[in-house]
Amino acid sequence: MSWFNSVGALINLDHPGHFLHWHFIQVSVANALVMTLMVATFVVALLAPFPGRRSRKENR
């Protein structure tokens, strides 16, 4: 038995998913969480300073 099989046995995946409904949009909670994390990562990537940017300003 591999390591993945033993870890997979800890989580019961044999149940119906939970969904969010908003008018005509229906998305699972798991997918909504993934989309939220992707948007948050994108926003952080836009707002985070580039490495080495500060040292280039000091050299001018």
C-alpha positions in Angstrom: 0.0 0.0 0.0 1.5 3.3 -1.0 1.6 6.5 1.0 -1.1 8.2 -1.1 -3.6 5.4 -0.5 -3.2 5.7 3.3 -3.5 9.5 3.3 -6.6 9.2 1.0 -8.3 6.9 3.5 -8.2 9.7 6.1 -10.6 11.9 4.0 -14.0 10.5 3.1 -14.7 11.7 -0.5 -17.9 9.6 -0.9 -20.5 12.3 -0.2 -22.3 14.9 -2.2 -20.5 18.2 -2.6 -21.7 21.5 -1.2 -22.6 24.2 -3.7 -23.1 28.0 -3.7 -26.1 29.3 -5.6 -26.3 32.9 -6.9 -29.1 33.5 -9.5 -27.9 31.4 -12.5 -24.4 30.8 -11.1 -23.7 27.5 -9.3 -20.2 26.7 -8.1 -18.9 24.2 -5.6 -17.4 25.4 -2.3 -14.1 23.8 -3.2 -13.9 25.5 -6.6 -14.9 28.8 -5.0 -12.1 28.5 -2.5 -9.6 27.7 -5.3 -10.8 30.7 -7.3 -10.5 33.0 -4.3 -7.0 31.8 -3.6 -6.0 32.3 -7.2 -7.3 35.9 -7.2 -5.6 36.7 -3.9 -2.3 35.3 -5.2 -2.7 37.5 -8.4 -3.4 40.6 -6.3 -0.4 40.0 -4.1 1.8 39.4 -7.1 0.6 42.8 -8.5 1.2 44.7 -5.3 4.5 43.0 -4.2 7.7 44.9 -5.1 10.1 43.4 -7.5 13.3 42.1 -6.0 16.2 44.4 -6.6 14.1 47.4 -7.3 15.2 49.3 -4.2 18.9 48.8 -5.0 18.5 50.2 -8.5 16.9 53.4 -7.1 19.8 53.9 -4.7 22.4 53.6 -7.4 21.0 56.5 -9.4 
